Amino acid sequence: MSGHPEDFGDRYTDAIRGKAKNAATLADLVGRLAPDEPVFVLIGRDLLAPLAIQQYAEGARRAGREEFAADVEARGIDFLRWQAANRGRVKLPD
């Protein structure tokens, strides 16, 4: 795997889509990572997370992964909705 978005394949696409929207999702994804594979997690209270998600979606779109980009954007909207409903918990990252 070269690290290009088009190389990530179904394991990330499935995690982004509705197939992985339960409590075991993160554990399932982590279980498939190589021991030395880096991971970057965004959480709802991070004020900057929706922007990062949108930029990731734009990169996927430029790489020709339109469906994946749309799925990523949908998760960004989930973050924005959560932040709107939880304004007192949202902050800049430490």
PDB file of N, CA, C and O in Angstrom:
ATOM      1  N   MET A   1       0.848  -1.171   0.000  1.00  0.00           N
ATOM      2  CA  MET A   1       0.000   0.000   0.000  1.00  0.00           C
ATOM      3  C   MET A   1       0.893   1.233   0.000  1.00  0.00           C
ATOM      4  O   MET A   1       1.787   1.368   0.836  1.00  0.00           O
ATOM      5  N   SER A   2       0.640   2.126  -0.945  1.00  0.00           N
ATOM      6  CA  SER A   2       1.499   3.295  -1.095  1.00  0.00           C
ATOM      7  C   SER A   2       1.089   4.464  -0.224  1.00  0.00           C
ATOM      8  O   SER A   2       1.846   5.427  -0.102  1.00  0.00           O
ATOM      9  N   GLY A   3      -0.087   4.410   0.386  1.00  0.00           N
ATOM     10  CA  GLY A   3      -0.545   5.516   1.195  1.00  0.00           C
ATOM     11  C   GLY A   3      -1.459   6.463   0.443  1.00  0.00           C
ATOM     12  O   GLY A   3      -1.920   7.455   1.007  1.00  0.00           O
ATOM     13  N   HIS A   4      -1.726   6.174  -0.814  1.00  0.00           N
ATOM     14  CA  HIS A   4      -2.657   6.998  -1.580  1.00  0.00           C
ATOM     15  C   HIS A   4      -4.087   6.586  -1.234  1.00  0.00           C
ATOM     16  O   HIS A   4      -4.344   5.403  -1.010  1.00  0.00           O
ATOM     17  N   PRO A   5      -5.033   7.549  -1.187  1.00  0.00           N
ATOM     18  CA  PRO A   5      -6.410   7.216  -0.815  1.00  0.00           C
ATOM     19  C   PRO A   5      -7.002   6.086  -1.636  1.00  0.00           C
ATOM     20  O   PRO A   5      -7.755   5.270  -1.103  1.00  0.00           O
ATOM     21  N   GLU A   6      -6.678   6.017  -2.927  1.00  0.00           N
ATOM     22  CA  GLU A   6      -7.250   4.964  -3.757  1.00  0.00           C
ATOM     23  C   GLU A   6      -6.742   3.574  -3.377  1.00  0.00           C
ATOM     24  O   GLU A   6      -7.323   2.573  -3.795  1.00  0.00           O
ATOM     25  N   ASP A   7      -5.668   3.499  -2.592  1.00  0.00           N
ATOM     26  CA  ASP A   7      -5.110   2.224  -2.166  1.00  0.00           C
ATOM     27  C   ASP A   7      -5.745   1.690  -0.889  1.00  0.00           C
ATOM     28  O   ASP A   7      -5.527   0.530  -0.538  1.00  0.00           O
ATOM     29  N   PHE A   8      -6.520   2.501  -0.192  1.00  0.00           N
ATOM     30  CA  PHE A   8      -7.034   2.101   1.106  1.00  0.00           C
ATOM     31  C   PHE A   8      -8.105   1.029   0.997  1.00  0.00           C
ATOM     32  O   PHE A   8      -8.212   0.167   1.869  1.00  0.00           O
ATOM     33  N   GLY A   9      -8.885   1.075  -0.047  1.00  0.00           N
ATOM     34  CA  GLY A   9      -9.853   0.022  -0.308  1.00  0.00           C
ATOM     35  C   GLY A   9     -10.998  -0.063   0.681  1.00  0.00           C
ATOM     36  O   GLY A   9     -11.299   0.889   1.401  1.00  0.00           O
ATOM     37  N   ASP A  10     -11.627  -1.223   0.697  1.00  0.00           N
ATOM     38  CA  ASP A  10     -12.873  -1.420   1.423  1.00  0.00           C
ATOM     39  C   ASP A  10     -12.733  -1.362   2.938  1.00  0.00           C
ATOM     40  O   ASP A  10     -13.718  -1.050   3.607  1.00  0.00           O
ATOM     41  N   ARG A  11     -11.595  -1.638   3.507  1.00  0.00           N
ATOM     42  CA  ARG A  11     -11.528  -1.662   4.966  1.00  0.00           C
ATOM     43  C   ARG A  11     -11.815  -0.284   5.560  1.00  0.00           C
ATOM     44  O   ARG A  11     -12.416  -0.193   6.630  1.00  0.00           O
ATOM     45  N   TYR A  12     -11.398   0.784   4.887  1.00  0.00           N
ATOM     46  CA  TYR A  12     -11.710   2.120   5.374  1.00  0.00           C
ATOM     47  C   TYR A  12     -13.089   2.568   4.916  1.00  0.00           C
ATOM     48  O   TYR A  12     -13.813   3.224   5.664  1.00  0.00           O
ATOM     49  N   THR A  13     -13.449   2.218   3.698  1.00  0.00           N
ATOM     50  CA  THR A  13     -14.769   2.575   3.195  1.00  0.00           C
ATOM     51  C   THR A  13     -15.848   1.971   4.079  1.00  0.00           C
ATOM     52  O   THR A  13     -16.815   2.653   4.416  1.00  0.00           O
ATOM     53  N   ASP A  14     -15.707   0.720   4.458  1.00  0.00           N
ATOM     54  CA  ASP A  14     -16.686   0.068   5.326  1.00  0.00           C
ATOM     55  C   ASP A  14     -16.758   0.751   6.691  1.00  0.00           C
ATOM     56  O   ASP A  14     -17.838   0.866   7.270  1.00  0.00           O
ATOM     57  N   ALA A  15     -15.629   1.198   7.201  1.00  0.00           N
ATOM     58  CA  ALA A  15     -15.622   1.860   8.503  1.00  0.00           C
ATOM     59  C   ALA A  15     -16.342   3.199   8.438  1.00  0.00           C
ATOM     60  O   ALA A  15     -16.985   3.604   9.406  1.00  0.00           O
ATOM     61  N   ILE A  16     -16.240   3.887   7.308  1.00  0.00           N
ATOM     62  CA  ILE A  16     -16.890   5.180   7.159  1.00  0.00           C
ATOM     63  C   ILE A  16     -18.391   5.003   6.936  1.00  0.00           C
ATOM     64  O   ILE A  16     -19.184   5.786   7.459  1.00  0.00           O
ATOM     65  N   ARG A  17     -18.787   4.006   6.182  1.00  0.00           N
ATOM     66  CA  ARG A  17     -20.199   3.795   5.851  1.00  0.00           C
ATOM     67  C   ARG A  17     -20.962   3.227   7.029  1.00  0.00           C
ATOM     68  O   ARG A  17     -20.388   2.946   8.081  1.00  0.00           O
ATOM     69  N   GLY A  18     -22.238   3.066   6.844  1.00  0.00           N
ATOM     70  CA  GLY A  18     -23.126   2.581   7.889  1.00  0.00           C
ATOM     71  C   GLY A  18     -22.818   1.191   8.381  1.00  0.00           C
ATOM     72  O   GLY A  18     -23.369   0.774   9.400  1.00  0.00           O
ATOM     73  N   LYS A  19     -21.961   0.455   7.703  1.00  0.00           N
ATOM     74  CA  LYS A  19     -21.629  -0.899   8.132  1.00  0.00           C
ATOM     75  C   LYS A  19     -20.919  -0.911   9.482  1.00  0.00           C
ATOM     76  O   LYS A  19     -20.849  -1.951  10.136  1.00  0.00           O
ATOM     77  N   ALA A  20     -20.399   0.227   9.897  1.00  0.00           N
ATOM     78  CA  ALA A  20     -19.561   0.249  11.091  1.00  0.00           C
ATOM     79  C   ALA A  20     -20.006   1.323  12.074  1.00  0.00           C
ATOM     80  O   ALA A  20     -19.168   2.041  12.620  1.00  0.00           O
ATOM     81  N   LYS A  21     -21.292   1.444  12.305  1.00  0.00           N
ATOM     82  CA  LYS A  21     -21.786   2.491  13.208  1.00  0.00           C
ATOM     83  C   LYS A  21     -22.232   1.900  14.536  1.00  0.00           C
ATOM     84  O   LYS A  21     -23.336   2.198  14.994  1.00  0.00           O
ATOM     85  N   ASN A  22     -21.424   1.089  15.156  1.00  0.00           N
ATOM     86  CA  ASN A  22     -21.795   0.538  16.456  1.00  0.00           C
ATOM     87  C   ASN A  22     -20.599   0.609  17.389  1.00  0.00           C
ATOM     88  O   ASN A  22     -19.507   0.998  16.976  1.00  0.00           O
ATOM     89  N   ALA A  23     -20.800   0.237  18.637  1.00  0.00           N
ATOM     90  CA  ALA A  23     -19.757   0.376  19.650  1.00  0.00           C
ATOM     91  C   ALA A  23     -18.502  -0.425  19.312  1.00  0.00           C
ATOM     92  O   ALA A  23     -17.404  -0.037  19.712  1.00  0.00           O
ATOM     93  N   ALA A  24     -18.641  -1.522  18.590  1.00  0.00           N
ATOM     94  CA  ALA A  24     -17.486  -2.352  18.267  1.00  0.00           C
ATOM     95  C   ALA A  24     -16.689  -1.809  17.089  1.00  0.00           C
ATOM     96  O   ALA A  24     -15.622  -2.340  16.781  1.00  0.00           O
ATOM     97  N   THR A  25     -17.162  -0.796  16.440  1.00  0.00           N
ATOM     98  CA  THR A  25     -16.523  -0.285  15.227  1.00  0.00           C
ATOM     99  C   THR A  25     -15.060   0.065  15.423  1.00  0.00           C
ATOM    100  O   THR A  25     -14.204  -0.417  14.682  1.00  0.00           O
ATOM    101  N   LEU A  26     -14.766   0.882  16.394  1.00  0.00           N
ATOM    102  CA  LEU A  26     -13.384   1.293  16.604  1.00  0.00           C
ATOM    103  C   LEU A  26     -12.502   0.090  16.921  1.00  0.00           C
ATOM    104  O   LEU A  26     -11.403  -0.037  16.382  1.00  0.00           O
ATOM    105  N   ALA A  27     -12.971  -0.775  17.777  1.00  0.00           N
ATOM    106  CA  ALA A  27     -12.192  -1.970  18.117  1.00  0.00           C
ATOM    107  C   ALA A  27     -11.972  -2.845  16.889  1.00  0.00           C
ATOM    108  O   ALA A  27     -10.887  -3.395  16.700  1.00  0.00           O
ATOM    109  N   ASP A  28     -12.996  -2.973  16.060  1.00  0.00           N
ATOM    110  CA  ASP A  28     -12.851  -3.777  14.845  1.00  0.00           C
ATOM    111  C   ASP A  28     -11.808  -3.178  13.917  1.00  0.00           C
ATOM    112  O   ASP A  28     -10.969  -3.896  13.372  1.00  0.00           O
ATOM    113  N   LEU A  29     -11.859  -1.866  13.736  1.00  0.00           N
ATOM    114  CA  LEU A  29     -10.898  -1.217  12.858  1.00  0.00           C
ATOM    115  C   LEU A  29      -9.484  -1.321  13.425  1.00  0.00           C
ATOM    116  O   LEU A  29      -8.546  -1.632  12.691  1.00  0.00           O
ATOM    117  N   VAL A  30      -9.326  -1.068  14.696  1.00  0.00           N
ATOM    118  CA  VAL A  30      -8.009  -1.146  15.321  1.00  0.00           C
ATOM    119  C   VAL A  30      -7.462  -2.570  15.215  1.00  0.00           C
ATOM    120  O   VAL A  30      -6.262  -2.763  15.022  1.00  0.00           O
ATOM    121  N   GLY A  31      -8.330  -3.552  15.340  1.00  0.00           N
ATOM    122  CA  GLY A  31      -7.898  -4.940  15.228  1.00  0.00           C
ATOM    123  C   GLY A  31      -7.332  -5.292  13.869  1.00  0.00           C
ATOM    124  O   GLY A  31      -6.603  -6.276  13.739  1.00  0.00           O
ATOM    125  N   ARG A  32      -7.656  -4.502  12.849  1.00  0.00           N
ATOM    126  CA  ARG A  32      -7.157  -4.763  11.500  1.00  0.00           C
ATOM    127  C   ARG A  32      -5.910  -3.955  11.159  1.00  0.00           C
ATOM    128  O   ARG A  32      -5.363  -4.103  10.066  1.00  0.00           O
ATOM    129  N   LEU A  33      -5.454  -3.112  12.067  1.00  0.00           N
ATOM    130  CA  LEU A  33      -4.266  -2.304  11.809  1.00  0.00           C
ATOM    131  C   LEU A  33      -3.004  -3.119  12.043  1.00  0.00           C
ATOM    132  O   LEU A  33      -2.971  -4.010  12.892  1.00  0.00           O
ATOM    133  N   ALA A  34      -1.981  -2.803  11.287  1.00  0.00           N
ATOM    134  CA  ALA A  34      -0.675  -3.391  11.548  1.00  0.00           C
ATOM    135  C   ALA A  34      -0.142  -2.805  12.853  1.00  0.00           C
ATOM    136  O   ALA A  34      -0.451  -1.658  13.176  1.00  0.00           O
ATOM    137  N   PRO A  35       0.657  -3.568  13.614  1.00  0.00           N
ATOM    138  CA  PRO A  35       1.157  -3.064  14.904  1.00  0.00           C
ATOM    139  C   PRO A  35       1.904  -1.731  14.812  1.00  0.00           C
ATOM    140  O   PRO A  35       1.909  -0.956  15.767  1.00  0.00           O
ATOM    141  N   ASP A  36       2.534  -1.465  13.665  1.00  0.00           N
ATOM    142  CA  ASP A  36       3.292  -0.224  13.521  1.00  0.00           C
ATOM    143  C   ASP A  36       2.559   0.824  12.682  1.00  0.00           C
ATOM    144  O   ASP A  36       3.142   1.841  12.308  1.00  0.00           O
ATOM    145  N   GLU A  37       1.276   0.574  12.386  1.00  0.00           N
ATOM    146  CA  GLU A  37       0.512   1.490  11.538  1.00  0.00           C
ATOM    147  C   GLU A  37      -0.010   2.668  12.361  1.00  0.00           C
ATOM    148  O   GLU A  37      -0.706   2.463  13.355  1.00  0.00           O
ATOM    149  N   PRO A  38       0.317   3.901  11.958  1.00  0.00           N
ATOM    150  CA  PRO A  38      -0.167   5.058  12.709  1.00  0.00           C
ATOM    151  C   PRO A  38      -1.682   5.238  12.564  1.00  0.00           C
ATOM    152  O   PRO A  38      -2.278   4.832  11.566  1.00  0.00           O
ATOM    153  N   VAL A  39      -2.282   5.850  13.571  1.00  0.00           N
ATOM    154  CA  VAL A  39      -3.718   6.114  13.594  1.00  0.00           C
ATOM    155  C   VAL A  39      -3.923   7.550  14.059  1.00  0.00           C
ATOM    156  O   VAL A  39      -3.192   8.050  14.914  1.00  0.00           O
ATOM    157  N   PHE A  40      -4.919   8.198  13.491  1.00  0.00           N
ATOM    158  CA  PHE A  40      -5.269   9.562  13.886  1.00  0.00           C
ATOM    159  C   PHE A  40      -6.770   9.586  14.106  1.00  0.00           C
ATOM    160  O   PHE A  40      -7.534   9.272  13.194  1.00  0.00           O
ATOM    161  N   VAL A  41      -7.205   9.954  15.311  1.00  0.00           N
ATOM    162  CA  VAL A  41      -8.624   9.923  15.665  1.00  0.00           C
ATOM    163  C   VAL A  41      -9.123  11.343  15.896  1.00  0.00           C
ATOM    164  O   VAL A  41      -8.473  12.140  16.573  1.00  0.00           O
ATOM    165  N   LEU A  42     -10.276  11.648  15.330  1.00  0.00           N
ATOM    166  CA  LEU A  42     -10.949  12.921  15.582  1.00  0.00           C
ATOM    167  C   LEU A  42     -12.173  12.644  16.436  1.00  0.00           C
ATOM    168  O   LEU A  42     -12.850  11.631  16.259  1.00  0.00           O
ATOM    169  N   ILE A  43     -12.452  13.545  17.360  1.00  0.00           N
ATOM    170  CA  ILE A  43     -13.618  13.373  18.226  1.00  0.00           C
ATOM    171  C   ILE A  43     -14.538  14.583  18.101  1.00  0.00           C
ATOM    172  O   ILE A  43     -14.112  15.671  17.714  1.00  0.00           O
ATOM    173  N   GLY A  44     -15.801  14.372  18.435  1.00  0.00           N
ATOM    174  CA  GLY A  44     -16.821  15.382  18.242  1.00  0.00           C
ATOM    175  C   GLY A  44     -16.558  16.695  18.936  1.00  0.00           C
ATOM    176  O   GLY A  44     -16.914  17.743  18.398  1.00  0.00           O
ATOM    177  N   ARG A  45     -15.951  16.685  20.103  1.00  0.00           N
ATOM    178  CA  ARG A  45     -15.743  17.935  20.837  1.00  0.00           C
ATOM    179  C   ARG A  45     -14.625  18.790  20.252  1.00  0.00           C
ATOM    180  O   ARG A  45     -14.472  19.947  20.645  1.00  0.00           O
ATOM    181  N   ASP A  46     -13.843  18.252  19.327  1.00  0.00           N
ATOM    182  CA  ASP A  46     -12.757  18.997  18.688  1.00  0.00           C
ATOM    183  C   ASP A  46     -13.354  19.967  17.667  1.00  0.00           C
ATOM    184  O   ASP A  46     -13.869  19.542  16.633  1.00  0.00           O
ATOM    185  N   LEU A  47     -13.286  21.252  17.954  1.00  0.00           N
ATOM    186  CA  LEU A  47     -13.858  22.282  17.094  1.00  0.00           C
ATOM    187  C   LEU A  47     -13.342  22.189  15.659  1.00  0.00           C
ATOM    188  O   LEU A  47     -14.066  22.523  14.721  1.00  0.00           O
ATOM    189  N   LEU A  48     -12.111  21.743  15.480  1.00  0.00           N
ATOM    190  CA  LEU A  48     -11.485  21.695  14.159  1.00  0.00           C
ATOM    191  C   LEU A  48     -11.776  20.411  13.387  1.00  0.00           C
ATOM    192  O   LEU A  48     -11.454  20.326  12.202  1.00  0.00           O
ATOM    193  N   ALA A  49     -12.371  19.419  14.024  1.00  0.00           N
ATOM    194  CA  ALA A  49     -12.597  18.127  13.381  1.00  0.00           C
ATOM    195  C   ALA A  49     -13.422  18.220  12.094  1.00  0.00           C
ATOM    196  O   ALA A  49     -13.034  17.617  11.094  1.00  0.00           O
ATOM    197  N   PRO A  50     -14.544  18.949  12.077  1.00  0.00           N
ATOM    198  CA  PRO A  50     -15.314  18.996  10.825  1.00  0.00           C
ATOM    199  C   PRO A  50     -14.517  19.569   9.652  1.00  0.00           C
ATOM    200  O   PRO A  50     -14.673  19.113   8.519  1.00  0.00           O
ATOM    201  N   LEU A  51     -13.670  20.555   9.911  1.00  0.00           N
ATOM    202  CA  LEU A  51     -12.832  21.111   8.854  1.00  0.00           C
ATOM    203  C   LEU A  51     -11.848  20.056   8.338  1.00  0.00           C
ATOM    204  O   LEU A  51     -11.669  19.915   7.129  1.00  0.00           O
ATOM    205  N   ALA A  52     -11.220  19.324   9.240  1.00  0.00           N
ATOM    206  CA  ALA A  52     -10.286  18.275   8.838  1.00  0.00           C
ATOM    207  C   ALA A  52     -10.998  17.194   8.022  1.00  0.00           C
ATOM    208  O   ALA A  52     -10.456  16.696   7.035  1.00  0.00           O
ATOM    209  N   ILE A  53     -12.203  16.838   8.437  1.00  0.00           N
ATOM    210  CA  ILE A  53     -12.975  15.825   7.720  1.00  0.00           C
ATOM    211  C   ILE A  53     -13.324  16.324   6.323  1.00  0.00           C
ATOM    212  O   ILE A  53     -13.228  15.569   5.355  1.00  0.00           O
ATOM    213  N   GLN A  54     -13.726  17.581   6.208  1.00  0.00           N
ATOM    214  CA  GLN A  54     -14.062  18.141   4.902  1.00  0.00           C
ATOM    215  C   GLN A  54     -12.843  18.138   3.985  1.00  0.00           C
ATOM    216  O   GLN A  54     -12.958  17.809   2.804  1.00  0.00           O
ATOM    217  N   GLN A  55     -11.690  18.497   4.511  1.00  0.00           N
ATOM    218  CA  GLN A  55     -10.475  18.501   3.692  1.00  0.00           C
ATOM    219  C   GLN A  55     -10.110  17.087   3.250  1.00  0.00           C
ATOM    220  O   GLN A  55      -9.655  16.891   2.123  1.00  0.00           O
ATOM    221  N   TYR A  56     -10.302  16.110   4.119  1.00  0.00           N
ATOM    222  CA  TYR A  56     -10.045  14.715   3.757  1.00  0.00           C
ATOM    223  C   TYR A  56     -10.988  14.288   2.635  1.00  0.00           C
ATOM    224  O   TYR A  56     -10.571  13.623   1.688  1.00  0.00           O
ATOM    225  N   ALA A  57     -12.257  14.673   2.745  1.00  0.00           N
ATOM    226  CA  ALA A  57     -13.236  14.347   1.705  1.00  0.00           C
ATOM    227  C   ALA A  57     -12.832  14.968   0.365  1.00  0.00           C
ATOM    228  O   ALA A  57     -12.955  14.332  -0.682  1.00  0.00           O
ATOM    229  N   GLU A  58     -12.355  16.201   0.406  1.00  0.00           N
ATOM    230  CA  GLU A  58     -11.913  16.859  -0.827  1.00  0.00           C
ATOM    231  C   GLU A  58     -10.740  16.119  -1.454  1.00  0.00           C
ATOM    232  O   GLU A  58     -10.666  15.991  -2.676  1.00  0.00           O
ATOM    233  N   GLY A  59      -9.824  15.633  -0.622  1.00  0.00           N
ATOM    234  CA  GLY A  59      -8.702  14.842  -1.142  1.00  0.00           C
ATOM    235  C   GLY A  59      -9.175  13.550  -1.780  1.00  0.00           C
ATOM    236  O   GLY A  59      -8.677  13.152  -2.833  1.00  0.00           O
ATOM    237  N   ALA A  60     -10.135  12.895  -1.145  1.00  0.00           N
ATOM    238  CA  ALA A  60     -10.692  11.665  -1.716  1.00  0.00           C
ATOM    239  C   ALA A  60     -11.364  11.956  -3.048  1.00  0.00           C
ATOM    240  O   ALA A  60     -11.241  11.179  -3.995  1.00  0.00           O
ATOM    241  N   ARG A  61     -12.067  13.063  -3.118  1.00  0.00           N
ATOM    242  CA  ARG A  61     -12.741  13.445  -4.372  1.00  0.00           C
ATOM    243  C   ARG A  61     -11.713  13.690  -5.478  1.00  0.00           C
ATOM    244  O   ARG A  61     -11.900  13.247  -6.611  1.00  0.00           O
ATOM    245  N   ARG A  62     -10.636  14.391  -5.150  1.00  0.00           N
ATOM    246  CA  ARG A  62      -9.580  14.639  -6.146  1.00  0.00           C
ATOM    247  C   ARG A  62      -8.939  13.335  -6.606  1.00  0.00           C
ATOM    248  O   ARG A  62      -8.454  13.242  -7.734  1.00  0.00           O
ATOM    249  N   ALA A  63      -8.935  12.332  -5.738  1.00  0.00           N
ATOM    250  CA  ALA A  63      -8.358  11.027  -6.085  1.00  0.00           C
ATOM    251  C   ALA A  63      -9.347  10.153  -6.855  1.00  0.00           C
ATOM    252  O   ALA A  63      -9.044   9.005  -7.181  1.00  0.00           O
ATOM    253  N   GLY A  64     -10.537  10.703  -7.144  1.00  0.00           N
ATOM    254  CA  GLY A  64     -11.506   9.948  -7.916  1.00  0.00           C
ATOM    255  C   GLY A  64     -12.405   9.047  -7.093  1.00  0.00           C
ATOM    256  O   GLY A  64     -13.106   8.205  -7.654  1.00  0.00           O
ATOM    257  N   ARG A  65     -12.404   9.199  -5.790  1.00  0.00           N
ATOM    258  CA  ARG A  65     -13.218   8.361  -4.894  1.00  0.00           C
ATOM    259  C   ARG A  65     -14.469   9.119  -4.467  1.00  0.00           C
ATOM    260  O   ARG A  65     -14.631   9.429  -3.287  1.00  0.00           O
ATOM    261  N   GLU A  66     -15.348   9.419  -5.409  1.00  0.00           N
ATOM    262  CA  GLU A  66     -16.528  10.244  -5.169  1.00  0.00           C
ATOM    263  C   GLU A  66     -17.448   9.651  -4.110  1.00  0.00           C
ATOM    264  O   GLU A  66     -17.885  10.366  -3.207  1.00  0.00           O
ATOM    265  N   GLU A  67     -17.750   8.362  -4.203  1.00  0.00           N
ATOM    266  CA  GLU A  67     -18.660   7.745  -3.227  1.00  0.00           C
ATOM    267  C   GLU A  67     -18.055   7.776  -1.824  1.00  0.00           C
ATOM    268  O   GLU A  67     -18.744   8.082  -0.852  1.00  0.00           O
ATOM    269  N   PHE A  68     -16.776   7.462  -1.728  1.00  0.00           N
ATOM    270  CA  PHE A  68     -16.082   7.515  -0.443  1.00  0.00           C
ATOM    271  C   PHE A  68     -16.106   8.940   0.100  1.00  0.00           C
ATOM    272  O   PHE A  68     -16.355   9.148   1.288  1.00  0.00           O
ATOM    273  N   ALA A  69     -15.845   9.929  -0.773  1.00  0.00           N
ATOM    274  CA  ALA A  69     -15.851  11.332  -0.350  1.00  0.00           C
ATOM    275  C   ALA A  69     -17.219  11.731   0.193  1.00  0.00           C
ATOM    276  O   ALA A  69     -17.308  12.445   1.192  1.00  0.00           O
ATOM    277  N   ALA A  70     -18.268  11.280  -0.452  1.00  0.00           N
ATOM    278  CA  ALA A  70     -19.619  11.591   0.020  1.00  0.00           C
ATOM    279  C   ALA A  70     -19.868  10.970   1.396  1.00  0.00           C
ATOM    280  O   ALA A  70     -20.500  11.589   2.253  1.00  0.00           O
ATOM    281  N   ASP A  71     -19.379   9.763   1.604  1.00  0.00           N
ATOM    282  CA  ASP A  71     -19.527   9.108   2.902  1.00  0.00           C
ATOM    283  C   ASP A  71     -18.748   9.856   3.983  1.00  0.00           C
ATOM    284  O   ASP A  71     -19.236  10.021   5.101  1.00  0.00           O
ATOM    285  N   VAL A  72     -17.555  10.302   3.655  1.00  0.00           N
ATOM    286  CA  VAL A  72     -16.750  11.069   4.608  1.00  0.00           C
ATOM    287  C   VAL A  72     -17.453  12.389   4.936  1.00  0.00           C
ATOM    288  O   VAL A  72     -17.521  12.783   6.100  1.00  0.00           O
ATOM    289  N   GLU A  73     -17.967  13.062   3.924  1.00  0.00           N
ATOM    290  CA  GLU A  73     -18.692  14.314   4.166  1.00  0.00           C
ATOM    291  C   GLU A  73     -19.891  14.098   5.082  1.00  0.00           C
ATOM    292  O   GLU A  73     -20.190  14.944   5.924  1.00  0.00           O
ATOM    293  N   ALA A  74     -20.576  12.976   4.922  1.00  0.00           N
ATOM    294  CA  ALA A  74     -21.718  12.671   5.791  1.00  0.00           C
ATOM    295  C   ALA A  74     -21.272  12.561   7.244  1.00  0.00           C
ATOM    296  O   ALA A  74     -21.986  13.010   8.141  1.00  0.00           O
ATOM    297  N   ARG A  75     -20.105  11.974   7.491  1.00  0.00           N
ATOM    298  CA  ARG A  75     -19.608  11.905   8.859  1.00  0.00           C
ATOM    299  C   ARG A  75     -19.259  13.301   9.354  1.00  0.00           C
ATOM    300  O   ARG A  75     -19.463  13.595  10.532  1.00  0.00           O
ATOM    301  N   GLY A  76     -18.744  14.162   8.500  1.00  0.00           N
ATOM    302  CA  GLY A  76     -18.474  15.538   8.891  1.00  0.00           C
ATOM    303  C   GLY A  76     -19.744  16.261   9.312  1.00  0.00           C
ATOM    304  O   GLY A  76     -19.733  17.049  10.258  1.00  0.00           O
ATOM    305  N   ILE A  77     -20.835  15.994   8.611  1.00  0.00           N
ATOM    306  CA  ILE A  77     -22.128  16.570   8.985  1.00  0.00           C
ATOM    307  C   ILE A  77     -22.567  16.032  10.343  1.00  0.00           C
ATOM    308  O   ILE A  77     -23.121  16.771  11.157  1.00  0.00           O
ATOM    309  N   ASP A  78     -22.322  14.751  10.587  1.00  0.00           N
ATOM    310  CA  ASP A  78     -22.621  14.190  11.917  1.00  0.00           C
ATOM    311  C   ASP A  78     -21.872  14.962  12.998  1.00  0.00           C
ATOM    312  O   ASP A  78     -22.435  15.271  14.049  1.00  0.00           O
ATOM    313  N   PHE A  79     -20.606  15.271  12.741  1.00  0.00           N
ATOM    314  CA  PHE A  79     -19.809  16.044  13.706  1.00  0.00           C
ATOM    315  C   PHE A  79     -20.420  17.419  13.918  1.00  0.00           C
ATOM    316  O   PHE A  79     -20.557  17.866  15.057  1.00  0.00           O
ATOM    317  N   LEU A  80     -20.788  18.096  12.835  1.00  0.00           N
ATOM    318  CA  LEU A  80     -21.373  19.432  12.959  1.00  0.00           C
ATOM    319  C   LEU A  80     -22.677  19.394  13.747  1.00  0.00           C
ATOM    320  O   LEU A  80     -22.914  20.262  14.587  1.00  0.00           O
ATOM    321  N   ARG A  81     -23.510  18.419  13.494  1.00  0.00           N
ATOM    322  CA  ARG A  81     -24.770  18.288  14.231  1.00  0.00           C
ATOM    323  C   ARG A  81     -24.507  18.048  15.716  1.00  0.00           C
ATOM    324  O   ARG A  81     -25.147  18.652  16.577  1.00  0.00           O
ATOM    325  N   TRP A  82     -23.557  17.159  16.003  1.00  0.00           N
ATOM    326  CA  TRP A  82     -23.225  16.872  17.398  1.00  0.00           C
ATOM    327  C   TRP A  82     -22.722  18.141  18.071  1.00  0.00           C
ATOM    328  O   TRP A  82     -23.122  18.455  19.192  1.00  0.00           O
ATOM    329  N   GLN A  83     -21.849  18.867  17.389  1.00  0.00           N
ATOM    330  CA  GLN A  83     -21.305  20.088  17.966  1.00  0.00           C
ATOM    331  C   GLN A  83     -22.399  21.119  18.220  1.00  0.00           C
ATOM    332  O   GLN A  83     -22.381  21.796  19.248  1.00  0.00           O
ATOM    333  N   ALA A  84     -23.345  21.246  17.304  1.00  0.00           N
ATOM    334  CA  ALA A  84     -24.446  22.198  17.483  1.00  0.00           C
ATOM    335  C   ALA A  84     -25.304  21.832  18.693  1.00  0.00           C
ATOM    336  O   ALA A  84     -25.808  22.710  19.393  1.00  0.00           O
ATOM    337  N   ALA A  85     -25.465  20.538  18.931  1.00  0.00           N
ATOM    338  CA  ALA A  85     -26.279  20.071  20.053  1.00  0.00           C
ATOM    339  C   ALA A  85     -25.513  20.047  21.372  1.00  0.00           C
ATOM    340  O   ALA A  85     -26.111  19.886  22.436  1.00  0.00           O
ATOM    341  N   ASN A  86     -24.199  20.207  21.306  1.00  0.00           N
ATOM    342  CA  ASN A  86     -23.345  20.099  22.495  1.00  0.00           C
ATOM    343  C   ASN A  86     -22.361  21.258  22.580  1.00  0.00           C
ATOM    344  O   ASN A  86     -21.178  21.056  22.853  1.00  0.00           O
ATOM    345  N   ARG A  87     -22.843  22.451  22.350  1.00  0.00           N
ATOM    346  CA  ARG A  87     -21.967  23.633  22.279  1.00  0.00           C
ATOM    347  C   ARG A  87     -21.058  23.790  23.496  1.00  0.00           C
ATOM    348  O   ARG A  87     -19.909  24.206  23.351  1.00  0.00           O
ATOM    349  N   GLY A  88     -21.536  23.475  24.655  1.00  0.00           N
ATOM    350  CA  GLY A  88     -20.738  23.628  25.865  1.00  0.00           C
ATOM    351  C   GLY A  88     -19.602  22.638  25.979  1.00  0.00           C
ATOM    352  O   GLY A  88     -18.707  22.819  26.805  1.00  0.00           O
ATOM    353  N   ARG A  89     -19.617  21.600  25.170  1.00  0.00           N
ATOM    354  CA  ARG A  89     -18.569  20.575  25.219  1.00  0.00           C
ATOM    355  C   ARG A  89     -17.532  20.733  24.105  1.00  0.00           C
ATOM    356  O   ARG A  89     -16.511  20.046  24.111  1.00  0.00           O
ATOM    357  N   VAL A  90     -17.782  21.624  23.159  1.00  0.00           N
ATOM    358  CA  VAL A  90     -16.916  21.788  21.999  1.00  0.00           C
ATOM    359  C   VAL A  90     -15.813  22.783  22.338  1.00  0.00           C
ATOM    360  O   VAL A  90     -16.066  23.828  22.938  1.00  0.00           O
ATOM    361  N   LYS A  91     -14.576  22.442  21.944  1.00  0.00           N
ATOM    362  CA  LYS A  91     -13.442  23.319  22.246  1.00  0.00           C
ATOM    363  C   LYS A  91     -12.329  23.089  21.251  1.00  0.00           C
ATOM    364  O   LYS A  91     -12.331  22.105  20.510  1.00  0.00           O
ATOM    365  N   LEU A  92     -11.381  24.005  21.241  1.00  0.00           N
ATOM    366  CA  LEU A  92     -10.169  23.787  20.461  1.00  0.00           C
ATOM    367  C   LEU A  92      -9.393  22.646  21.087  1.00  0.00           C
ATOM    368  O   LEU A  92      -9.457  22.452  22.301  1.00  0.00           O
ATOM    369  N   PRO A  93      -8.661  21.886  20.283  1.00  0.00           N
ATOM    370  CA  PRO A  93      -7.889  20.781  20.867  1.00  0.00           C
ATOM    371  C   PRO A  93      -6.814  21.285  21.825  1.00  0.00           C
ATOM    372  O   PRO A  93      -6.281  22.383  21.664  1.00  0.00           O
ATOM    373  N   ASP A  94      -6.507  20.455  22.829  1.00  0.00           N
ATOM    374  CA  ASP A  94      -5.470  20.820  23.818  1.00  0.00           C
ATOM    375  C   ASP A  94      -4.092  20.759  23.201  1.00  0.00           C
ATOM    376  O   ASP A  94      -3.100  21.031  23.877  1.00  0.00           O
TER     377      ASP A  94
END
